[in-house]
Amino acid sequence: MDIGQAAAGCEEQFAGIGNQIYVAYPEDLKAPPTYDESKAAFSSGAFTFKASKGAWKFRIKKQSGQISSTGNEGAKGYNVQLMFTIDKDVENAAHVLRILKNRGDAIFFAENPSGGYYVVYDPTFGTEVNNNYDSGTTPDSDSGHAVTVTSNPNRYSLTTWDGTLTIKSGLG
């Protein structure tokens, strides 16, 4: 595919991501997710969950969500990072983030304002979760759990999915 073919039908995208993040475990899927080889997206049925399994919903602070990516040296894919803040008042946030950090792999979905989801995950290399807590210095300062999810290497700089996500429960 050349640049002209890749750019055909491109539409302007809204900046940022929605104020909800969804997290799922790879082992809760019926099969490993697959890419739609014609575009930087997962196939429509890529995230089909086993019975009674699904994704957890996290409400994040407005305008705290961001996805960034940089190319790795030697054409070895991309280093994709999802960054967001969970409010300090969200019950059990510290406990849940500790579980995610210790387990070493999870699939993260961020709402795409244009519809569907951005997905931070690679079926081969997975993800890594790091977080820290900031109490803030004043009552009106930005405090909470700052979370960084890294997928490195990742096949694409930004991966989307237009399927329907099964929601198991929410946090926040």
Secondary structure, 3 states (H helix, E strand, C coil): CCHHHHHCCCCCCCCCCCCEEEEECHHHECCCCCEECCCCEECCCCCCECCCCCEEEEECCCCCCEEEEEECHHHCCEEEEEEEEEECCCCCHHHHHHHHHHHCCCEEEEECCCCCEEEECCCCCCCEEEEEEECCCCCCCCCEEEEEEEEEEECCCCEEECCCCCEEEEEC
